[in-house]
Amino acid sequence: MKKIYQFTAILFAALVLVIMAQLLSSCNATGTGQANSQDSLATHADTLVTVDTSKMPKGKYGAAVKYGRDLMLHTAYYIGPDGVNGHYTGNKMNCTNCHRDAGTRPFAFNLVRSFRDYPQYRAREGRILSLAERINNCVMRPNLGRPLPLDGKEMISIMAYLKFLSDSSHTDSHTKGLKNMTVELPDIAASSDRGEKLYALHCQRCHAQNGEGKMLASNVSYEYPPVWGMLAYRPGSSMHRVVKMAQWLKGNMPYDKTTPGKAFLTDVEALDIAAFINDDTKHKRPAPKTTKEVDYPFYEEKAIDYDKGPFKDPFTETQHKYGPYKPIIDYWEGKGITPAI
C-alpha cells in the first residue's frame, strides 16, 4: 500500500510539472507573439517608400522605362534649350532637382504613386487633369517650356517610368515619404529678412549669393539649380508657394545634413528661407508666357499660401504669402471648409 501511495505522489508531481511547463510555454509564446506583432507594427509604421530601380524590365518597354528615368535625371541634356532629342524646356533645370532621385526619394515630391493617383482633380487648374497634363505642367511652369507631344517618345517614356515606379512599389496607409514633410505653422509670419541670413548660412555655398546656382563644367545643366532669377522656376510653380517650399526644404536641405525623414532645419527656419527665396520684391522671376493662364479659378479652393488675389476671405496678399496662416485656416474651418495647405 505504501508503494502505491508513493507511486501516486510521484505521478501527481510529474503531472503538476507538465501542466506548469505548458502554462509557462503558453505565456512565453503569447508574450513573444505580442512582442513580434508590436515589432512588426513598429517596423511597418516606420517604413519609407522605396523602389529598386535596378530591376528594370527588359525589351522595348524596358527601354522606354529606362529612357523615362534618364529624362527625369538629365532633362536638360535630352530636351533642354540645347537638348539632343528636342528643345522643350526653357531652362537647364532637371526634373530630379525637385523630384529627387528621379522621383524615388522620400519626402521630395515623391512620384511613386503618381501613376495610380491620376487622373486627379487639381484646384489650381479647377478641373480634372490627366497624368500627361500634369507632366506638362512641370515642363511649362518650373522648366519654362512648351508641352511635350502627348504621343511623343518623351511623354510615353516618362509615363512608362512612372508606371514602373507604381508597379515596383508596395505602399499603404503606413508608408512614409509619399508626401513632403509637414511643417507646423507658427503664430508669426515667415520673415524674408530672417530667411536671407539663413540662406547665407546654409544655402549660398551651393546655390550662390545671387541665387543663380552652379552650372556643370559641360554647361549642359546644373550641379546646383538656380532658386531665383530669370532661369529659375516661375510664379505659379509649386515651389513658389512659401509653405509648399518649406515642406520640401525641411526634408531635403541642406542636402548633406538631412536624411529621409530627419530634418536639419526647424519649421520656422524652413519657412523663413522659403520666404526669402520667393520674395518677389527682392528677386526677379520669369513671367508666364500667356496672360490667359488663370490659377485657382474657384477662389475658395485657393491654397492658403497662394499670394495672388482675388480671395474669398478678408486676408491680404501679403498675409496669404507669408502668414501668419492660422487665422486664414481658422476662418475657412469656421465655414466648414478645410483649406488647402
N, C-alpha and C positions, 0 to 999 in steps of 0.2 A: 504493500500500500504506500509505504514511504517513497519508493522509487517512482510510483505513479504520480504522486504529488510533485516530486522533483522534476519529472519529465514535463508535467503540465505547466509548472512555473517557468521552465526554460522556454517552452513553446510560446507561452504568453509574452514573455520578454522579447523573444525574437519577433513576434507579430507587432508589438509596440514599436520596435526599432524600424521595421519595414514601413509602417504607417508614417512614422516621423520622417523617414528619409523621403518618402513620396511627397509629404507636405512641404518639406524644405525644397525639394526639387521643383515642385509646382510654384512655390513662391519665387524661387530664383528665376525660373523660366519666365514667370509673369513680369518680374521686375526687369529682366533683360529685354523682354519683348517691348515693354513700355519704353525703356531707355532707347532701344533701337528705333522704335517708332518715333520718339521725340527727336533723336539724332537725324533720322531721315527727314522729318518735317523741317528741322532747322536747316539742314543742308539744302533741302528743296526750296525753302523760303529765300535762301541766300544765293540761289543760282542766278548767274548773269547770263544774258543771251550770248550764245556762241554759235559760230558756223565754221566748219572745217573747209576752208576754200581750196585745200589741196586736193580734195576729192571731186574734181571737175568731171562732168560727164564727157563721154567720147563722141566721136563722129561730128557731123555738121552742126548739130545742136550744141555740142560741147564747144565747138569753135566760136559759135555765137556767144555763148556764156562767157568764154574767156575774153573775147573782144569787148563785151559789155563791161567786164571788170576793168580791163585796160582803159576803157573810156572814162570810167569813174576815177581811176588813179592818174591818168595822163590826158585829161580832157583837152588842154590847150595844144598838146602835141598833135592830136588827131584832128580836132575840129575847131581849134582856136583861130586867131587872126592870121596865123601862118600855118594853119593845120595841113597835114599831109593828106588827109582824106576829106577835106572840106573846110569852109570858113563859116562857122555857125555862131561861135561865141565871140563877143566883142572885147573881152579882156583875156588875160592869160592865167586866170584862176582855174583850179581843178575842182571837180565835184567833191573830192576827198578832203578839201580844205575845211568843209563844214561837216560832211558825212564821212567822218574819219575812218581810215582803214577800209575805204571803198564801201562804206555803209554798214560795216560789221561791228564797229566799236560800240560798246555800251555807253549810254548817256551822251551820244554825239550825233543827234539826228539819225538814229539807227534806222536802217531800211529793211530789216529782216521781215517785217510784217507788211510792207507796203503792197506787195502783190496781192495779199489777202484782203487788205483794207480798202482797196479801190475797186470800183467807183465809190466816191465818198462826197458827201455834201461839204462844201467849203464856204464858210461865211464870208471870207474875203472876196470871193467871186459871186457869192449869193446864188450858187447853183451847184448841181452835182457835176464833179469832174471825173473824167476817166484817168487812169494811171498815166497814159501818154500825155494828156493835157497837163497833168501835174509835173511830169518830167520837163515839158517845155516851159512851164512856169519858171523852173530853176534856170533853164537855158537863157530865158529872156530877162529875168529880173537880176539875180546876183551876177550872172555871167554876161549881161548886157548884149544878148544875142538875138538871133531870129529863130523861129521854130524849126525843129527838126522835122523832115517829112515823116508822116505817120507810118508810111510803108517802106521807109528807107532802112538801110542796113544798120545805121547807128541806133535809131529808135528801137528796132526789133531786137538788137543785141543787148541794149540796156534792159529792156523788158525781160529778155531771156535770162539775164543775170539776176534780176530781181526775183524771177520765178525760182531760179536755183537757190537763192537765199531762203526763200519761203519753204521750198521742198526739203531743204537740208537742215532746217532748224526745228526744234521742239520747244514751243513756248506755251505757257498757260498763265493763269492769273498770278502765279507766284514769280514769274520770270522778271528779273530786274534789268533795267538798262534799255528797254524798248523806247522809253521817252527820256528826255533830258532830266537832270536832277531838279528837284523842287527847290524853290527859294522862298524863305519866309519873308513876307513883305513887312518892312518896319513901319513905324508910325511917322517917320520923316521922309521927305523927298530924297530921291537919289541926287547926288551932287556931282556935276561935271567938274567943278574945281577940285574936289577931293579926288575924283577919278583921274584927273590929269597927273597928280602926284603919284598915284598908284600905278598909272600907265608907265611913267618914267622909271619906276622901281621894278616893275615886273614884266613889262611888255616891250619896252623900247629896244631892248637888246636884240630882239628878233624882227619886230615889225617897224623899227626905225623911228626916229624922232618925229618925222612928219607923216607917219602912218603909211608910207609907200611900200613897206615890206622889203624883202630881199630877193632879187632875181637870181636864178641859177646861172652858172657860167655860160651855159648854152643859150641863154636869153629866150628859151622856149617857154618857160614857166617860172613859177616862184618856188624858192625854198621856204619862204615865209610870206604869205599873201598880204596884200595891202588891206588896211582896215578902214581907211577913208581915202579921199581923192577921186579923181575922175576915172580911175581904172578899178575902183573897188565896187562893192555891191551898191545898188541904188536904193532910194526910198521905195517902200513897197515890198522890199525883201524881208523875210522873217527876221534876219539879223539886225534890221534897222529898228526893231522894237526893243526897248530897254529891258523889260522883264524877260522876253524870249532870249535875248543875247546873254543876260546874266545867268539864266538857267544853263546855257551851254558853257559859258565861261567857268562856272563853278565846277563842272565835271571834267573840264579839259585843259584849263590853263592855270599857271604856266605848264606847258606840255611836259616838262621834265620834273615837275613837282607834284603831279597828280597821277593816280592810278584809277582804273574804273571803279566808281562808287566812293572814292576817297578824295575829298576836295582839299585844296590848299587855301583858296580864298574864302573869306567869310561871305555870308549872303550880302551884307551891306557893301563890302568891297567889290563884289561882282557887279552889283547894281551901279555903284559909282563909276567903275571902269566902263561899263556899258553906256552910262550917261555921257561920259566924256567922248567915247568913240563915236557915238551917234548924235553929238551936239552939232547940229547943222549951222549954228551961229559961229562956230569955230572952224568947221571943216567943210570943204566943198564935196559934193557928190554929183554923179551924173543924173540927169533928169530922165523921166520916162520918155520914150520915143514918140508917144502919142498922147494927145490930150483927151482922147476918148476913154482912157482907162479909168474905171471907177471902182475903187476898193470899198468893200462893205456897203453895198447898195441898201441894205436894210440896217439902219443906224443902230437899232437896239442889239444887233449882233456883233458890233464892233468889239475887238479886243480892248481891254481896259487901258493898255499901253500904246494903242494906236493913236497917233497925235494929230490926225487931220480931221477937222470937222466937216459937216455939221454933226452934232451929237444930240441924242435924245435924253440928255441929263444936264444938270446945271454946272458941270465942271469945265474948266478951261482946257485949251490945247496943251498948255504947259503942264498942268496937273496930270492930264492923261499921259503925257510923255514921261515925266519924271516922278510922279506921285506927289504926296502920299496916296497910295492906291486903296487903302482900306475904306475911306469914305465913299469911293466910287463903288466898291464891292458892296458895301452896306446899302447904298442907295438902290442898286439893282436887286439885291436879295430882298429888300423891303417890298419890292414889286413882284416878288415871286419868280424872279429870273436869275439864273446862275450865270454870272458874267464870264466871258471867255478870258483866260489868262494865258 
